[in-house]
Amino acid sequence: QVQLVESGGGLVQPGGSLRLSCAASRSISDVRRVGWYRQAQGKQRELVAAIGSGGTTTYDDSVKGRFTISRDNAKNTMYLQMNSLKPEDTAVYYCNLLSEWYSNYWGKGTLVNVSS
């Protein structure tokens, strides 16, 4: 079993920045994909950003140019740098790991609230 623990969420004003972190209980260097999803109240969970095994990144159109996903394999940690935050970015953010064997793991989530 793999544990993923998110941190870094909180309350931020529109236009502000936050950096989310997700620490994994195992190495992430050989996994197929790591990513961040979010779920706003009353809506379905959606992909925000992901990094594939080859390093290719994917972003939802709504966050392109504002969010940056990265990973530190030495620390078994992935990050989501969020800049120019908007109220519509308010959601619970979840990190996700797809293992070499196509097993899917989720963190418990961290709340990001963008409000003045």
Secondary structure, 3 states (H helix, E strand, C coil): CCCEEEECCEEECCCCCEEEEEEECCCCCCCCEEEEEEECCCCCCEEEEEEECCCCEEECCCCCCCEEEEEEHHHCEEEEEECCCCHHHCEEEEEEEECCCCCEEECCCEEEEECC
